[in-house]
């Protein structure tokens, strides 16, 4: 990252809950909030999105998304997950 910069890097996560999504989003933006991992205190400031957010989903071929993730919106709370990730991305902690 230091060699090539981070302008073209986006982190896409596929975590199953709002809490886990927020934890992973915080880890790649502000550093590991638990201070237990390798990224403790390492603020990468990378933009992070969940795979189900429109910004990512709209870039994936519809059939590929359906084949790989079809029905995910029936088993995950995608709206709350998206809100958790968006709050971290926008710097609004809830």
VEXNUKE-216678 format. One line per 4 residues: number of its first residue (from 1); their letters; for each residue x negated, y negated, z of C-alpha. Coordinates in steps of 0.5 Angstrom, whole numbers, plus 500, padded with zeros to 3 digits. Each point is the difference from the previous one (the first is absolute). Layout:
VEXNUKE-216678
NUM) a) X,Y,Z; ...
//
This chain:
VEXNUKE-216678
1) xxxx) 500,500,500; 494,495,502; 497,502,493; 506,499,496
5) xxxx) 505,495,504; 507,502,502; 504,495,495; 502,507,496
9) xxxx) 501,504,506; 507,502,503; 502,505,505; 506,504,499
13) xxxx) 502,504,506; 506,506,500; 501,500,507; 506,503,503
17) xxxx) 503,495,505; 500,493,502; 495,500,506; 495,505,496
21) xxxx) 500,495,494; 499,494,504; 494,503,503; 497,502,494
25) xxxx) 501,493,497; 497,497,506; 494,504,499; 499,498,493
29) xxxx) 501,493,501; 498,498,507; 496,507,502; 502,506,504
33) xxxx) 505,497,506; 498,506,504; 493,498,500; 499,508,500
37) xxxx) 498,501,492; 494,498,496; 504,493,498; 500,498,507
41) xxxx) 499,492,499; 499,501,493; 505,495,497; 500,502,492
45) xxxx) 506,495,499; 502,505,494; 507,499,497; 504,506,502
49) xxxx) 507,503,497; 504,506,502; 501,504,494; 508,499,500
53) xxxx) 499,493,500; 503,497,493; 493,496,499; 497,507,499
57) xxxx) 506,505,498; 502,495,494; 493,501,498; 501,508,500
61) xxxx) 503,504,494; 507,501,502; 499,508,499; 494,500,503
65) xxxx) 502,497,506; 506,505,500; 496,506,499; 495,498,506
69) xxxx) 505,496,505; 507,501,498; 504,500,506; 496,497,504
73) xxxx) 505,494,501; 504,505,503; 496,503,506; 496,493,501
77) xxxx) 502,494,503; 497,496,494; 503,493,501; 497,500,508
81) xxxx) 493,503,497; 500,495,495; 501,494,505; 495,503,505
85) xxxx) 495,500,494; 502,493,497; 500,497,507; 492,502,501
89) xxxx) 499,498,493; 503,493,501; 497,499,507; 506,501,504
93) xx) 500,505,505; 506,502,503
//
